[in-house]
């Protein structure tokens, strides 16, 4: 395929279904003709030869979506463990409101990023995680491995739109259909969708020209895709078709297939870690689906809220002067 490595390292930290935070007030209109699904670290591009870009409608914040509070960083390992377990419990509680689910998912996302950076805290947090111990360990593994794909944090914020993803039940149907058709586990397809574009929340072109929610290069789409590269169902089925063609329908060859999708061992191990979480607990998908788009920059983790849109990239320092509240963590490791 070959998909953009930086994409995986950044998008995996991000998911943001229906965030109610204020839209980005930057005056730039959306890029005309930009395709859904660019990966983090990507730049704007042009439409494939022979196509005419279609004008895009402006992206608006859903006024009915819950408003989220920026999660504070944990004070110490005990504080992180307590808050992480509480948030994971909320995500799995069928009685949780949408507001509570959104906030708990965001809390877990920020706390997992902090925990991955604080290696000395990890033994204590794992010991206190109770029934979530294996989930916590796999989150740390996923974040650690996918971070390896990024050589250095970004100096600019990307030319993207951040939008609401397709409904979760719809995505589940697409993953199941691809599994039935091609034999690739649905949890692996969901993990790839998360890592590549946060389930389709990121829209734009990658610098490698990859497009759509599963980040196909146009030439690869011509070989493995059917239908619309930007359509979630068509893209997920194409990913299943591609992975199966490289052995992904056989348990012993799944790593080989993922390596063909993105030529980096960290990508393979990161995707497999997220897939393990979903295989043990399918309900965990509800939390990952609600993750925000968090972008690793030279100043640290930036929250690109629902409604963010830029036609061109912008230096991080300039962006933070406009939006200082978007800095979640000043660490860059």
C-alpha positions in Angstrom: 0.0 0.0 0.0 2.6 1.7 1.3 0.9 3.9 3.8 2.4 6.9 5.5 4.3 5.9 8.7 3.8 9.1 10.5 0.1 8.6 10.1 0.0 5.7 12.4 2.1 7.2 15.1 -0.2 10.2 15.5 -3.7 9.2 14.5 -3.8 6.3 16.9 -3.8 8.6 19.8 -6.8 10.3 18.4 -10.4 9.7 18.1 -13.1 12.2 18.6 -16.7 11.2 17.7 -18.9 14.2 18.1 -16.8 16.4 20.4 -18.7 19.4 21.6 -15.6 21.7 22.0 -15.7 24.9 20.1 -14.8 24.7 16.4 -11.5 26.1 15.3 -12.0 29.8 14.5 -9.1 30.0 12.0 -10.3 31.9 8.9 -9.0 29.4 6.4 -11.8 27.6 4.5 -11.6 23.9 4.0 -9.3 22.8 1.2 -11.3 22.4 -2.0 -11.3 18.8 -3.2 -9.5 17.4 -0.1 -10.1 13.7 0.4 -11.2 12.1 3.6 -8.7 10.2 5.6 -5.3 11.8 5.5 -3.0 10.6 8.2 -1.4 12.6 11.0 1.8 14.3 9.8 0.5 14.7 6.3 0.3 17.7 4.1 -2.3 18.9 1.6 -2.2 17.6 -1.9 -4.1 17.6 -5.2 -6.8 15.4 -6.6 -5.7 12.4 -8.7 -5.1 13.0 -12.4 -8.2 13.1 -14.5 -10.6 14.0 -11.7 -12.2 17.3 -10.9 -12.2 18.3 -7.2 -15.7 18.6 -5.8 -16.3 21.7 -3.6 -16.7 20.9 0.0 -19.2 22.3 2.4 -17.8 23.9 5.6 -17.5 21.7 8.6 -19.6 22.8 11.5 -19.5 21.8 15.2 -22.6 19.8 16.2 -24.3 22.1 18.7 -26.0 19.0 20.3 -22.8 17.2 21.0 -21.5 17.1 24.6 -18.9 19.6 25.6 -15.7 18.1 26.8 -13.3 19.2 29.5 -9.6 19.0 28.9 -8.4 16.2 31.2 -5.7 17.3 33.7 -2.5 15.3 33.9 -2.2 12.9 36.8 -0.2 14.0 39.8 1.4 10.6 40.4 1.0 6.9 39.6 -1.7 6.4 42.3 -3.8 9.3 40.9 -3.4 8.0 37.3 -4.4 4.5 38.2 -7.4 5.6 40.2 -8.7 7.9 37.4 -7.9 5.4 34.6 -9.8 2.5 36.2 -12.7 4.8 36.9 -12.8 6.0 33.3 -12.5 2.5 31.9 -15.4 1.4 34.1 -17.6 4.3 32.8 -16.8 3.3 29.2 -18.1 -0.2 29.9 -21.1 0.7 31.9 -24.3 0.4 29.7 -26.0 3.0 31.9 -23.4 5.7 31.1 -24.7 8.8 29.3 -23.2 10.0 26.1 -21.7 12.9 27.9 -20.1 10.6 30.4 -18.8 8.2 27.7 -17.3 11.1 25.7 -15.5 12.5 28.7 -14.3 9.1 30.0 -12.9 8.2 26.6 -11.0 11.5 26.5 -9.7 10.9 30.0 -8.4 7.4 29.1 -6.7 8.7 26.0 -4.8 11.5 27.8 -3.9 9.2 30.7 -2.6 6.4 28.5 -0.4 8.9 26.7 1.0 10.1 30.0 1.5 6.6 31.4 3.4 5.6 28.3 5.8 8.5 28.9 6.1 7.7 32.6 7.8 4.3 32.6 8.6 4.4 36.3 4.8 4.7 37.0 3.8 1.7 34.9 4.4 -1.2 37.5 2.3 0.6 40.1 -0.5 1.4 37.7 -0.6 -2.1 36.3 -0.7 -3.5 39.9 -3.7 -1.2 40.6 -5.6 -1.8 37.4 -7.5 -4.8 38.5 -9.6 -6.3 35.7 -8.2 -3.7 33.3 -4.6 -4.8 33.8 -4.2 -6.5 30.4 -6.0 -3.6 28.6 -3.7 -1.1 30.3 -0.6 -3.1 29.3 -1.8 -3.4 25.6 -2.5 0.4 25.5 1.1 1.1 26.7 2.4 -1.4 24.1 0.4 0.2 21.3 1.4 3.7 22.1 5.1 2.8 22.6 5.3 0.9 19.3 3.4 3.4 17.2 5.5 6.3 18.6 8.5 4.6 17.0 7.1 5.5 13.5 7.6 9.2 14.2 11.2 10.4 13.9 10.4 13.8 15.4 7.4 15.8 16.5 5.7 18.1 14.0 6.6 21.8 13.8 3.3 22.7 12.1 -0.3 21.9 12.6 -1.8 20.0 9.6 -4.0 21.1 6.7 -6.9 18.9 7.8 -10.6 18.9 8.7 -11.7 17.1 11.8 -15.2 15.7 11.4 -17.6 13.3 13.0 -17.0 9.6 12.0 -19.6 7.3 10.6 -22.0 5.8 13.2 -20.3 3.1 15.3 -22.9 0.4 14.4 -22.3 1.1 10.8 -18.5 0.6 11.2 -19.1 -2.6 13.1 -21.2 -4.0 10.2 -18.4 -3.1 7.7 -15.7 -4.8 9.8 -17.9 -7.9 10.2 -18.6 -8.0 6.4 -14.9 -7.7 5.6 -14.1 -10.5 8.1 -16.8 -12.8 6.6 -15.6 -12.1 3.0 -11.8 -12.1 3.4 -11.1 -13.8 6.7 -9.3 -10.9 8.3 -10.3 -10.4 11.9 -12.7 -7.6 12.4 -10.7 -6.4 15.4 -7.6 -5.9 13.2 -9.6 -3.9 10.7 -11.0 -1.7 13.4 -7.5 -1.2 14.8 -6.2 -0.2 11.4 -9.1 2.2 11.0 -8.3 3.8 14.4 -4.6 4.1 13.7 -4.9 5.5 10.2 -7.6 8.2 10.6 -9.3 7.8 14.0 -12.2 6.0 12.4 -12.5 8.5 9.6 -12.3 11.7 11.7 -9.3 13.1 9.9 -9.9 14.4 6.3 -7.2 15.6 4.0 -4.4 14.2 1.8 -1.3 12.6 3.2 2.0 13.7 1.8 2.3 10.3 0.2 -1.0 10.8 -1.6 -2.9 8.3 0.6 -6.7 8.8 0.8 -9.8 7.7 2.6 -10.5 6.3 6.0 -8.1 3.4 5.5 -5.4 5.4 3.7 -4.9 3.9 0.3 -2.6 5.2 -2.3 -4.5 5.7 -5.5 -2.4 3.2 -7.4 -3.0 0.6 -4.7 -6.7 1.4 -4.7 -6.8 0.8 -8.4 -5.7 -2.8 -7.7 -7.5 -3.6 -4.5 -10.4 -1.1 -4.2 -13.9 -1.3 -5.6 -16.2 1.7 -5.5 -15.3 5.0 -3.7 -11.9 5.3 -2.0 -13.5 7.8 0.5 -16.5 5.6 1.4 -16.1 3.8 4.7 -17.6 0.5 3.6 -15.7 0.4 0.3 -12.4 1.4 2.1 -12.8 -1.2 4.9 -13.6 -4.0 2.4 -10.6 -2.9 0.3 -8.4 -3.1 3.4 -9.7 -6.6 4.1 -9.0 -7.6 0.4 -5.5 -6.2 0.6 -4.6 -7.8 3.9 -6.0 -11.1 2.7 -4.0 -11.0 -0.5 -0.9 -10.7 1.7 -1.8 -13.5 4.0 -4.0 -11.7 6.6 -6.7 -14.3 6.5 -4.3 -16.8 8.0 -3.5 -16.4 11.7 0.2 -17.2 11.1 0.6 -14.6 8.4 -1.3 -11.6 9.9 1.9 -9.8 10.9 3.2 -10.3 7.4 0.1 -8.7 6.0 0.2 -5.8 8.3 3.8 -5.2 7.5 2.8 -5.0 3.8 0.2 -2.4 4.8 2.8 -0.3 6.5 6.5 -1.3 6.4 7.4 -0.8 10.0 7.5 -3.3 12.8 6.2 -0.7 15.2 3.0 -0.4 13.1 2.5 -4.2 13.1 2.9 -4.4 16.9 0.8 -1.4 17.6 -2.1 -2.5 15.5 -1.9 -6.0 17.0 -2.0 -4.5 20.6 -5.2 -2.5 19.8 -6.7 -5.6 18.2 -6.0 -7.7 21.3 -7.9 -5.2 23.4 -10.9 -5.5 21.1 -10.7 -9.3 20.9 -10.8 -9.6 24.7 -13.5 -7.0 25.2 -15.5 -5.9 22.1 -17.1 -3.2 24.3 -13.8 -1.4 24.4 -14.5 -0.2 20.8 -17.0 2.3 22.2 -14.2 4.1 24.1 -11.7 4.0 21.3 -14.3 5.3 18.9 -14.9 8.3 21.1 -11.2 9.3 21.4 -10.2 12.7 20.2 -7.7 13.7 17.6 -4.5 14.4 19.5 -1.5 15.5 17.5 2.1 15.3 18.7 3.9 18.5 18.0 7.3 20.0 19.1 5.4 21.7 21.9 3.6 18.5 23.0 0.2 17.0 22.5 -2.3 19.2 20.8 -6.0 18.6 20.8 -7.5 19.2 17.4 -11.1 19.6 18.2 -14.2 18.7 16.2 -14.6 21.5 13.7 -10.9 22.1 13.3 -10.1 23.0 9.7 -7.1 24.5 7.9 -6.5 24.8 4.3 -2.7 25.2 4.9 -0.4 24.1 7.7 0.5 26.6 10.4 3.5 26.8 12.7 2.7 25.2 16.1 3.8 28.3 18.0 1.5 30.5 16.0 -1.4 28.0 16.5 -0.9 27.9 20.3 -0.9 31.7 20.5 -4.4 31.6 19.2 -5.5 28.4 21.1 -3.4 28.0 24.2 -6.1 25.7 25.7 -5.4 23.1 23.0 -2.1 22.0 24.6 -2.8 18.8 26.6 0.7 17.9 27.6 4.1 19.6 27.0 6.0 16.3 26.8 7.2 15.2 23.3 8.6 11.7 24.0 
